[in-house]
Amino acid sequence: MKRANGRVGITAVAKKSGVSPSTVSRVMNSSQNVSEEIRQRVLAATEDLGYVPLRKTRPRRQYGTLLVLLPSSTNPYFHEMVIGIRERAAQITESVVTVIDMEGFFESHDFDRFCGFVRASNPSGLIVFSNSLSDHQIRVLRVTTEIPIVLFDHWVDEPGIFAVKINYVMAMSQVTHHLLKLGHRRIAHLVGRPDLSSSREKREGITLSVEGFDEAVSLEHCLATPPAVEWAFQMTSSLLARPLQSRPTAILCDSDMLALGALHAARALQLRVPDDVSVTGFDDVDMAIHANPPLTTISPPKREMGRIAVEMIAGKRSVENQQVYTALESPLIVRESTAPCAEA
């Protein structure tokens, strides 16, 4: 009546209740194709014999890992890209997205141990935002792990390393042309990280627009390492404290975060934006439209860039002959922080 392991089998229940094993199975699975009389007879037999159904256990699903490295989790520019990564990863991969904040990471962690952690994680891919790692560290990770790496806002020419970016030259040229059309001839440029290819391309876009303009333009590039809101506030305060005829009439910023610092500096000096000075940003983060005043900026397709990065890693997008994917649509969003120059 019992199996070798001591369990009562379905055959014993069938014999006691006078039905076939398949009928017992239908009763155990709550099938409607069994009469109530037979159902009660089978249930009585299971109780008498102490039969316990052997539940089939599903094999555990084995998830992979997709590592995402951020230079700072406090920068809202990265938020929508991470949403795009998670959305696409859920659709086409079996990977869990793990986000790591790299700000100050190597002050207390050794890079070799970090490489060991990445190898032990055995991720399906690594997505690196802007300056989360140096070019050298990116190359070392690629050689030691051999996993595909996708970069945002940066480019390292190495096999197995890919990039998703926008046309920064064209985008920043749009902003500069907008200011020139408004009559601004003294423009200060608050530069992002000069070591990043995206920053160099933004500067190139500004320079091309200014050099191609048919009037003289005073353009000043202001650099700091690292660029931050507080630095933008201090730098803009210094620029706007100059005599009226030498101070810039427009502040062109490499990011919305720098632009927020510039807006604060203008207010602190009791200058009106855009009447006394125009300010532009870049990125169109969520708070840009809620700035005081709402910020004129470039709006990259951030979620789409995140989705494309996942497709590159998952092999859903051809990367053999296209190591850099350039997202095309990055429109200029004109809001209340820019206006015609009062001196024009």
Secondary structure, 3 states (H helix, E strand, C coil): CECCCCCECHHHHHHHHCCCHHHHHHHHCCCCCCCHHHHHHHHHHHHHHCCCCCCCCCCCCCCEEEEEEECCCCCCHHHHHHHHHHHHHHHHCCEEEEEEECCCHHHHCCHHHHHHHHHHHCCCEEEEEHHHCCHHHHHHHHHHHCCCEEEECCCCCCCCEEEEEECHHHHHHHHHHHHHHCCCCEEEEECCCCCCHHHHHHHHHHHHHHHCCCCCCEEEEECCCCCCHHHHHHHHHHHHCCCCCCCCCEEEECCHHHHHHHHHHHHHCCCCCCCCCEEECCCCCHHHHHCCCCCEEECCCHHHHHHHHHHHHHCCCCCCCCCEEEECCCCEECCCCCCCCCCC
